[in-house]
């Protein structure tokens, strides 16, 4: 469905209205939506940003910079909305994120992102001390630099003075609420993405907290997405349109993305492809066993998200384009039939999450000769990205055998739709492209509307479907075998 059909004029918008906010890896953005899930035309704003990165594994952002971005977005969106009252505010953020605040709510640290790998030594320590398979079955997550336990231990080792002054550990979304509202709330999904939440009980995991020297009192209370915070007097003077608005608990972008594309049943897999990526399926019951290569997040009291995340999707595509400086557009290169005998790329620019959980993994190029061209490397790199999805899909198929439909969305799918044929050929399954933009933001709003306007019909999103081509099956099977052999040789 086109963006135009997803929009509505302010005059025609159906109450109640929701202000949606999305803090992503490359930008903060926001928009006003009506009860049908359509964006109010002209009532949107975006502020680009970048994570600060370094070769030592640093990946962080200034939390007060993000606060300024979100404040600017609220100003701009509400200015476009005139005097129309807003019933709710809903926010999603990249997950996981971590920062420390003191007793006055002031940030003591940068916001550490999911891609920060500096806690790799602490991952090794915790894996040696704890029963990692048992941890995964309790929390749904492995011990990895993406999650809080290694990072908290790393901070205790490298910044003990900061840890001593820390009153609370927050995600970036919680910090925004604390600064804007004077209070905060973490949604169940955002809490689960910390790696510290018991996937069955919804409580903070006592063994992990003890292992990293903190306690539940320094973490926010966990709230399901249907339990918003009441209207906040602190914002009424600056934003009168929000005087009666409730504020929904912060949700993780992955959960919101599934809702945004309509992947809300056990038969539908959401394939997100933005800066990072993932394959996820929403289940009505927790799986008895979580495969070692996947995670399972409790996202509400009665829903669980099973899948695996990839650090480098859009990041890999951008790096390839900027580094190779290809003469011409990449589309024709990706749309061409595959050529056997080309180079092979492991696209791990910032470590691996699922399914190998190798935080130390780095990108590798193999099979490069004097005849290799920039186009060959671009094609191989994006084939490598597709194979990383296939590695996750193989484990997902065992745990969620009914999940056959794939809905793909995100910046990479819109910028490089030709890559979706490569993905379909690699997975051996049809891939439906949801071309609408701001899918994650839409999902965040739909979650709020489930509470504010449960009986109002929502607009739907649709798109083209890419069928796998039978004559390419053998080539991509060989690519996956070659990828696995190289991975085993240089990563494990």
Beta strands, then each sheet from edge to edge (+ up, - down):
strand 1: 7-8
strand 2: 18-23
strand 3: 27-33
strand 4: 39-48
strand 5: 52-53
strand 6: 59-61
strand 7: 88-93
strand 8: 99-101
strand 9: 111-112
strand 10: 168-170
strand 11: 186-187
strand 12: 222-223
strand 13: 246-247
strand 14: 251-252
strand 15: 268-273
strand 16: 277-283
strand 17: 295-300
strand 18: 303-310
strand 19: 344-346
strand 20: 364-366
strand 21: 405-409
strand 22: 431-433
strand 23: 465-466
sheet 1: 1+ 4+ 3- 2+ 7+ 13+
sheet 2: 1+ 4+ 3- 2+ 7+ 14+
sheet 3: 5+ 6- 9+
sheet 4: 8+ 10-
sheet 5: 11+ 12+
sheet 6: 17+ 18- 16+ 15- 21- 22- 23+
sheet 7: 19+ 20-
end
